[in-house]
């Protein structure tokens, strides 16, 4: 086996491991973002979960450009999931940031809450009121993001 083929074999193995790490990071980030959304009216918990989701997003964003051997379809799927996580983080960033949230902030968070619940039919007011309450309050809680 030549040195070049050994290098190519190592590169391919490394890329496969990176893709697995990226997938796990995205799973974890989306999971934590979902927990933050479900805890949106408890500021401390939501913030802790949002921070973990943001950390996962940052790590995946840094690792993705390092992968050389990835099909175009696989890269699009990963980038789509990364964009989804970014959207969740954008919605979460408004929680507790202002005492009088705008309708756009409420709508964005309500949509994220609805998506986190699996996009069920009916009761959009439930997500709207939860989003509005979450954006206006910063309750303290001892529960945590797991």
Z-matrix of the N, CA and C atoms (Angstrom, degrees):
N
C 1 1.455
C 2 1.527 1 108.37
N 3 1.310 2 116.37 1 128.70
C 4 1.457 3 119.96 2 -178.89
C 5 1.519 4 110.32 3 -77.72
N 6 1.312 5 113.96 4 164.05
C 7 1.463 6 118.22 5 179.41
C 8 1.523 7 111.41 6 -63.79
N 9 1.328 8 116.81 7 -35.02
C 10 1.453 9 120.51 8 179.49
C 11 1.528 10 110.93 9 -64.90
N 12 1.313 11 117.37 10 -42.98
C 13 1.468 12 119.15 11 179.83
C 14 1.530 13 110.83 12 -70.13
N 15 1.325 14 117.85 13 -32.28
C 16 1.469 15 120.56 14 175.03
C 17 1.523 16 109.79 15 -65.06
N 18 1.326 17 115.90 16 -41.56
C 19 1.458 18 120.17 17 178.13
C 20 1.527 19 110.63 18 -63.94
N 21 1.341 20 116.80 19 -44.24
C 22 1.460 21 120.44 20 179.55
C 23 1.525 22 111.43 21 -62.93
N 24 1.323 23 116.93 22 -39.07
C 25 1.463 24 121.26 23 177.74
C 26 1.527 25 110.54 24 -64.34
N 27 1.317 26 116.34 25 -43.36
C 28 1.462 27 121.11 26 178.51
C 29 1.524 28 110.39 27 -65.29
N 30 1.329 29 116.93 28 -41.32
C 31 1.465 30 121.29 29 179.41
C 32 1.535 31 110.95 30 -62.60
N 33 1.324 32 115.33 31 -42.93
C 34 1.460 33 119.99 32 179.65
C 35 1.526 34 110.77 33 -64.32
N 36 1.313 35 116.92 34 -42.76
C 37 1.474 36 121.09 35 178.40
C 38 1.523 37 110.43 36 -63.87
N 39 1.321 38 116.67 37 -42.31
C 40 1.460 39 121.27 38 178.94
C 41 1.526 40 110.85 39 -62.80
N 42 1.339 41 116.73 40 -43.83
C 43 1.461 42 120.20 41 178.68
C 44 1.520 43 111.31 42 -61.46
N 45 1.324 44 117.43 43 -42.68
C 46 1.471 45 120.61 44 178.54
C 47 1.527 46 110.56 45 -60.89
N 48 1.327 47 116.57 46 -41.40
C 49 1.461 48 120.07 47 178.68
C 50 1.526 49 111.25 48 -67.71
N 51 1.323 50 116.98 49 -39.36
C 52 1.465 51 120.51 50 177.05
C 53 1.522 52 111.38 51 -62.95
N 54 1.329 53 117.03 52 -41.96
C 55 1.461 54 120.64 53 178.66
C 56 1.525 55 109.84 54 -61.91
N 57 1.319 56 116.82 55 -39.73
C 58 1.466 57 120.38 56 178.14
C 59 1.530 58 110.70 57 -66.23
N 60 1.318 59 117.75 58 -43.01
C 61 1.468 60 121.84 59 178.35
C 62 1.531 61 109.86 60 -63.15
N 63 1.319 62 116.94 61 -41.69
C 64 1.467 63 121.54 62 178.89
C 65 1.530 64 110.03 63 -62.83
N 66 1.335 65 116.77 64 -45.93
C 67 1.466 66 120.27 65 178.77
C 68 1.516 67 111.91 66 -60.51
N 69 1.325 68 116.31 67 -43.93
C 70 1.467 69 120.46 68 178.10
C 71 1.527 70 110.98 69 -64.24
N 72 1.328 71 116.51 70 -40.18
C 73 1.466 72 120.39 71 178.59
C 74 1.519 73 111.94 72 -63.57
N 75 1.333 74 116.42 73 -41.03
C 76 1.463 75 120.11 74 177.41
C 77 1.522 76 111.21 75 -65.78
N 78 1.335 77 116.73 76 -43.04
C 79 1.466 78 120.00 77 177.00
C 80 1.521 79 110.21 78 -56.88
N 81 1.324 80 115.78 79 -47.50
C 82 1.462 81 121.13 80 -178.51
C 83 1.527 82 111.44 81 -64.91
N 84 1.328 83 116.77 82 -44.91
C 85 1.461 84 120.18 83 179.67
C 86 1.517 85 112.70 84 -61.96
N 87 1.329 86 117.01 85 -44.05
C 88 1.464 87 120.78 86 179.42
C 89 1.526 88 109.79 87 -67.33
N 90 1.330 89 116.86 88 -37.49
C 91 1.468 90 120.56 89 176.93
C 92 1.535 91 110.82 90 -61.39
N 93 1.333 92 116.68 91 -48.23
C 94 1.469 93 120.16 92 -180.00
C 95 1.526 94 111.48 93 -65.49
N 96 1.333 95 117.32 94 -37.66
C 97 1.470 96 119.99 95 177.21
C 98 1.526 97 109.71 96 -63.94
N 99 1.314 98 116.97 97 -40.20
C 100 1.467 99 120.79 98 176.90
C 101 1.521 100 111.45 99 -62.85
N 102 1.337 101 116.58 100 -40.67
C 103 1.466 102 119.88 101 176.70
C 104 1.521 103 110.64 102 -64.88
N 105 1.317 104 116.76 103 -39.09
C 106 1.462 105 119.87 104 178.13
C 107 1.525 106 110.03 105 -63.20
N 108 1.316 107 116.90 106 -41.20
C 109 1.459 108 120.14 107 178.81
C 110 1.523 109 111.38 108 -65.87
N 111 1.311 110 117.45 109 -40.60
C 112 1.464 111 119.07 110 -179.79
C 113 1.526 112 111.55 111 -71.96
N 114 1.328 113 116.94 112 -16.34
C 115 1.466 114 121.75 113 177.16
C 116 1.521 115 110.94 114 -108.71
N 117 1.322 116 116.77 115 22.65
C 118 1.462 117 121.58 116 -171.42
C 119 1.516 118 114.08 117 -57.76
N 120 1.323 119 117.42 118 -27.95
C 121 1.466 120 117.91 119 -179.46
C 122 1.527 121 112.11 120 -89.97
N 123 1.310 122 117.44 121 3.87
C 124 1.463 123 121.94 122 175.67
C 125 1.528 124 106.73 123 -118.82
N 126 1.305 125 116.34 124 92.52
C 127 1.451 126 123.84 125 -169.53
C 128 1.522 127 113.24 126 -51.70
N 129 1.299 128 118.91 127 -48.48
C 130 1.466 129 121.66 128 -174.81
C 131 1.529 130 111.43 129 -61.25
N 132 1.317 131 116.58 130 -44.99
C 133 1.466 132 121.12 131 179.86
C 134 1.527 133 109.84 132 -67.71
N 135 1.310 134 116.83 133 -47.17
C 136 1.460 135 121.12 134 -179.29
C 137 1.525 136 110.69 135 -59.72
N 138 1.305 137 116.74 136 -40.91
C 139 1.466 138 120.32 137 -179.51
C 140 1.526 139 111.30 138 -66.96
N 141 1.301 140 117.69 139 -40.86
C 142 1.467 141 121.27 140 178.39
C 143 1.530 142 110.56 141 -62.59
N 144 1.314 143 116.36 142 -45.34
C 145 1.468 144 121.09 143 179.25
C 146 1.525 145 110.86 144 -67.36
N 147 1.336 146 116.86 145 -39.94
C 148 1.466 147 120.83 146 178.13
C 149 1.524 148 110.96 147 -61.73
N 150 1.321 149 116.15 148 -39.95
C 151 1.464 150 120.60 149 178.82
C 152 1.532 151 110.65 150 -62.59
N 153 1.328 152 116.51 151 -42.85
C 154 1.471 153 120.08 152 178.73
C 155 1.527 154 111.16 153 -65.55
N 156 1.317 155 116.99 154 -39.33
C 157 1.464 156 120.85 155 178.07
C 158 1.531 157 110.27 156 -65.53
N 159 1.331 158 116.56 157 -39.93
C 160 1.466 159 120.91 158 179.72
C 161 1.528 160 110.53 159 -66.40
N 162 1.327 161 116.89 160 -38.50
C 163 1.460 162 120.80 161 177.12
C 164 1.527 163 110.32 162 -61.85
N 165 1.328 164 116.48 163 -44.09
C 166 1.468 165 120.62 164 178.12
C 167 1.531 166 110.26 165 -62.16
N 168 1.335 167 116.71 166 -42.40
C 169 1.465 168 121.16 167 178.97
C 170 1.537 169 110.30 168 -60.00
N 171 1.299 170 116.83 169 -45.87
C 172 1.466 171 121.65 170 -179.17
C 173 1.525 172 110.74 171 -62.33
N 174 1.323 173 116.90 172 -44.95
C 175 1.462 174 120.43 173 -179.33
C 176 1.521 175 111.38 174 -63.13
N 177 1.329 176 116.92 175 -45.52
C 178 1.463 177 120.42 176 179.62
C 179 1.524 178 110.49 177 -64.15
N 180 1.322 179 117.22 178 -41.37
C 181 1.467 180 121.27 179 179.24
C 182 1.524 181 111.77 180 -60.02
N 183 1.314 182 116.64 181 -33.56
C 184 1.471 183 120.90 182 179.78
C 185 1.526 184 112.12 183 -79.71
N 186 1.330 185 117.30 184 -32.00
C 187 1.462 186 120.50 185 -177.57
C 188 1.525 187 113.12 186 -81.13
N 189 1.315 188 117.67 187 -35.08
C 190 1.460 189 121.07 188 -174.24
C 191 1.532 190 113.62 189 -54.77
N 192 1.325 191 120.23 190 -44.00
C 193 1.466 192 119.06 191 179.61
C 194 1.536 193 114.01 192 -65.04
N 195 1.319 194 117.49 193 -15.75
C 196 1.458 195 120.69 194 -178.92
C 197 1.528 196 112.95 195 -80.32
N 198 1.326 197 116.79 196 -16.31
C 199 1.460 198 120.71 197 -178.47
C 200 1.526 199 108.91 198 -79.98
N 201 1.333 200 115.20 199 122.60
C 202 1.460 201 120.91 200 -179.62
C 203 1.527 202 110.00 201 -95.91
N 204 1.326 203 116.76 202 -48.39
C 205 1.460 204 121.43 203 -175.85
C 206 1.529 205 110.51 204 -94.39
N 207 1.338 206 114.83 205 92.90
C 208 1.459 207 121.56 206 177.90
C 209 1.520 208 106.52 207 -149.75
N 210 1.326 209 116.58 208 133.19
C 211 1.462 210 118.73 209 179.66
C 212 1.528 211 109.34 210 -66.54
N 213 1.309 212 114.82 211 157.66
C 214 1.464 213 119.72 212 179.76
C 215 1.526 214 110.70 213 -61.99
N 216 1.334 215 117.32 214 -39.10
C 217 1.470 216 120.79 215 178.33
C 218 1.523 217 111.25 216 -64.39
N 219 1.317 218 115.83 217 -43.51
C 220 1.460 219 119.66 218 179.60
C 221 1.530 220 110.66 219 -63.71
N 222 1.321 221 116.69 220 -41.64
C 223 1.469 222 120.61 221 178.88
C 224 1.527 223 110.66 222 -63.67
N 225 1.349 224 117.40 223 -41.28
C 226 1.463 225 120.51 224 178.20
C 227 1.530 226 111.21 225 -62.91
N 228 1.329 227 116.76 226 -40.29
C 229 1.475 228 119.73 227 179.01
C 230 1.523 229 110.70 228 -64.05
N 231 1.328 230 116.58 229 -44.20
C 232 1.465 231 120.47 230 179.24
C 233 1.524 232 110.08 231 -64.11
N 234 1.330 233 116.85 232 -45.07
C 235 1.467 234 120.23 233 179.66
C 236 1.524 235 111.69 234 -64.19
N 237 1.321 236 117.19 235 -35.56
C 238 1.463 237 121.22 236 177.35
C 239 1.530 238 110.86 237 -64.81
N 240 1.320 239 116.60 238 -43.45
C 241 1.471 240 120.43 239 178.12
C 242 1.529 241 110.12 240 -66.72
N 243 1.328 242 117.21 241 -36.72
C 244 1.462 243 121.33 242 177.52
C 245 1.529 244 109.96 243 -65.27
N 246 1.320 245 117.28 244 -40.94
C 247 1.474 246 121.35 245 176.11
C 248 1.523 247 110.86 246 -63.42
N 249 1.330 248 116.47 247 -40.04
C 250 1.468 249 120.91 248 177.88
C 251 1.527 250 110.09 249 -60.99
N 252 1.324 251 116.40 250 -46.06
C 253 1.461 252 120.47 251 178.48
C 254 1.527 253 110.46 252 -62.33
N 255 1.316 254 117.76 253 -39.97
C 256 1.466 255 121.57 254 177.89
C 257 1.527 256 110.33 255 -61.69
N 258 1.329 257 117.03 256 -41.62
C 259 1.463 258 120.92 257 177.76
C 260 1.520 259 111.79 258 -61.89
N 261 1.326 260 116.33 259 -42.78
C 262 1.466 261 120.18 260 177.23
C 263 1.521 262 110.33 261 -61.84
N 264 1.324 263 116.75 262 -43.36
C 265 1.468 264 120.52 263 179.73
C 266 1.527 265 111.21 264 -64.79
N 267 1.322 266 117.06 265 -38.54
C 268 1.465 267 120.16 266 177.35
C 269 1.523 268 110.60 267 -61.77
N 270 1.322 269 116.70 268 -42.34
C 271 1.471 270 120.13 269 178.19
C 272 1.515 271 110.67 270 -64.60
N 273 1.314 272 116.39 271 -41.57
C 274 1.465 273 120.81 272 -177.87
C 275 1.530 274 112.49 273 -69.37
N 276 1.314 275 116.96 274 -27.32
C 277 1.468 276 119.28 275 -176.42
C 278 1.521 277 112.40 276 -64.08
N 279 1.331 278 117.17 277 -20.59
C 280 1.466 279 120.83 278 -179.11
C 281 1.531 280 112.33 279 -80.34
N 282 1.336 281 117.39 280 -17.12
C 283 1.467 282 119.78 281 -176.03
C 284 1.527 283 110.37 282 -63.49
N 285 1.292 284 115.46 283 124.49
C 286 1.456 285 121.26 284 176.60
C 287 1.512 286 115.25 285 71.95
N 288 1.340 287 117.18 286 6.31
C 289 1.463 288 118.67 287 -174.85
C 290 1.520 289 113.78 288 -84.41
N 291 1.311 290 116.60 289 -16.42
C 292 1.460 291 118.96 290 -177.98
C 293 1.530 292 110.24 291 -150.33
N 294 1.330 293 117.84 292 141.64
C 295 1.459 294 119.27 293 179.61
C 296 1.525 295 112.89 294 -71.23
N 297 1.325 296 117.67 295 -24.97
C 298 1.467 297 120.59 296 178.22
C 299 1.526 298 108.76 297 -124.45
N 300 1.337 299 116.64 298 90.98
C 301 1.460 300 119.95 299 -177.84
C 302 1.524 301 111.91 300 -69.76
N 303 1.310 302 115.32 301 150.04
C 304 1.467 303 120.35 302 176.93
C 305 1.527 304 109.24 303 -81.07
N 306 1.325 305 115.53 304 162.96
C 307 1.462 306 119.84 305 177.52
C 308 1.520 307 110.85 306 -63.03
N 309 1.335 308 117.34 307 -33.41
C 310 1.463 309 120.35 308 178.41
C 311 1.527 310 111.01 309 -65.00
N 312 1.347 311 117.18 310 -41.37
C 313 1.465 312 120.55 311 177.62
C 314 1.529 313 110.73 312 -63.89
N 315 1.323 314 116.36 313 -43.42
C 316 1.462 315 120.54 314 179.26
C 317 1.524 316 109.79 315 -63.15
N 318 1.313 317 116.57 316 -45.52
C 319 1.470 318 120.74 317 -178.78
C 320 1.526 319 111.11 318 -62.17
N 321 1.329 320 117.23 319 -43.08
C 322 1.471 321 120.33 320 -179.77
C 323 1.524 322 110.98 321 -63.28
N 324 1.327 323 116.49 322 -44.03
C 325 1.461 324 119.39 323 179.98
C 326 1.533 325 110.46 324 -69.19
N 327 1.325 326 117.88 325 -40.40
C 328 1.469 327 120.84 326 178.50
C 329 1.528 328 110.40 327 -60.59
N 330 1.298 329 116.68 328 -41.89
C 331 1.474 330 120.12 329 178.07
C 332 1.524 331 110.34 330 -62.76
N 333 1.309 332 117.83 331 -43.16
C 334 1.470 333 120.94 332 178.60
C 335 1.520 334 111.16 333 -64.00
N 336 1.320 335 116.72 334 -39.61
C 337 1.463 336 120.19 335 177.13
C 338 1.526 337 110.33 336 -62.48
N 339 1.328 338 116.32 337 -44.50
C 340 1.460 339 121.85 338 178.84
C 341 1.526 340 110.72 339 -60.85
N 342 1.348 341 116.75 340 -45.08
C 343 1.459 342 120.61 341 178.97
C 344 1.524 343 111.03 342 -64.56
N 345 1.334 344 117.28 343 -38.27
C 346 1.466 345 121.15 344 179.52
C 347 1.527 346 111.25 345 -65.36
N 348 1.338 347 116.58 346 -26.85
C 349 1.468 348 120.58 347 178.72
C 350 1.527 349 111.64 348 -87.14
N 351 1.329 350 117.91 349 5.28
C 352 1.454 351 120.91 350 177.80
C 353 1.508 352 115.01 351 90.15
N 354 1.338 353 117.40 352 17.98
C 355 1.464 354 123.82 353 177.82
C 356 1.537 355 113.21 354 56.45
N 357 1.321 356 117.69 355 50.93
C 358 1.466 357 119.59 356 -179.67
C 359 1.529 358 111.62 357 -71.38
N 360 1.322 359 115.73 358 158.82
C 361 1.463 360 121.81 359 178.04
C 362 1.524 361 109.87 360 -80.30
N 363 1.310 362 116.57 361 147.67
C 364 1.464 363 122.03 362 173.71
C 365 1.518 364 114.26 363 80.17
N 366 1.307 365 114.83 364 165.43
C 367 1.465 366 125.92 365 176.41
C 368 1.534 367 115.42 366 53.83
N 369 1.351 368 118.49 367 48.87
C 370 1.462 369 118.51 368 176.93
C 371 1.532 370 111.98 369 -65.38
N 372 1.340 371 115.45 370 -23.01
C 373 1.471 372 118.87 371 179.56
C 374 1.522 373 111.16 372 -62.79
N 375 1.326 374 116.65 373 -32.44
C 376 1.465 375 120.60 374 179.39
C 377 1.527 376 110.73 375 -57.80
N 378 1.324 377 117.05 376 -47.53
C 379 1.461 378 120.84 377 179.28
C 380 1.531 379 111.12 378 -68.99
N 381 1.328 380 116.45 379 -37.77
C 382 1.465 381 120.27 380 179.41
C 383 1.534 382 110.61 381 -62.17
N 384 1.339 383 116.57 382 -48.95
C 385 1.467 384 119.87 383 -178.12
C 386 1.525 385 111.76 384 -66.34
N 387 1.330 386 117.07 385 -38.03
C 388 1.461 387 119.94 386 177.32
C 389 1.527 388 110.18 387 -64.70
N 390 1.325 389 116.82 388 -43.43
C 391 1.467 390 120.64 389 178.87
C 392 1.522 391 110.76 390 -62.62
N 393 1.330 392 116.18 391 -44.56
C 394 1.462 393 120.44 392 179.80
C 395 1.524 394 110.71 393 -61.26
N 396 1.338 395 116.30 394 -45.98
C 397 1.466 396 120.59 395 179.38
C 398 1.526 397 110.94 396 -63.67
N 399 1.333 398 116.40 397 -41.83
C 400 1.464 399 120.40 398 -179.51
C 401 1.523 400 111.41 399 -62.55
N 402 1.315 401 116.18 400 -39.22
C 403 1.455 402 119.58 401 -178.25
C 404 1.528 403 112.71 402 -74.64
N 405 1.315 404 117.04 403 -20.68
C 406 1.464 405 120.58 404 -178.24
C 407 1.519 406 113.69 405 -96.68
N 408 1.320 407 117.23 406 -20.01
C 409 1.463 408 119.27 407 -175.28
C 410 1.515 409 111.30 408 -120.99
N 411 1.304 410 113.96 409 157.08
C 412 1.454 411 121.50 410 176.23
C 413 1.523 412 107.69 411 -135.83
N 414 1.328 413 116.06 412 72.52
C 415 1.458 414 119.57 413 -178.70
C 416 1.513 415 111.01 414 -68.52
N 417 1.299 416 115.94 415 151.09
C 418 1.447 417 122.15 416 174.50
C 419 1.513 418 109.15 417 -92.21
N 420 1.307 419 115.57 418 143.13
C 421 1.467 420 119.97 419 179.05
C 422 1.510 421 108.86 420 -149.27
N 423 1.311 422 115.27 421 150.82
C 424 1.459 423 120.09 422 176.39
C 425 1.519 424 111.66 423 -99.22
N 426 1.313 425 117.45 424 -3.24
C 427 1.461 426 120.24 425 177.20
C 428 1.510 427 107.95 426 -70.57
N 429 1.327 428 116.66 427 163.99
C 430 1.454 429 118.83 428 -176.65
C 431 1.498 430 113.53 429 -135.28
N 432 1.305 431 114.85 430 169.13
C 433 1.451 432 123.03 431 175.53
C 434 1.517 433 107.53 432 -86.61
N 435 1.302 434 116.46 433 122.09
C 436 1.473 435 120.42 434 -178.69
C 437 1.492 436 111.65 435 -105.67
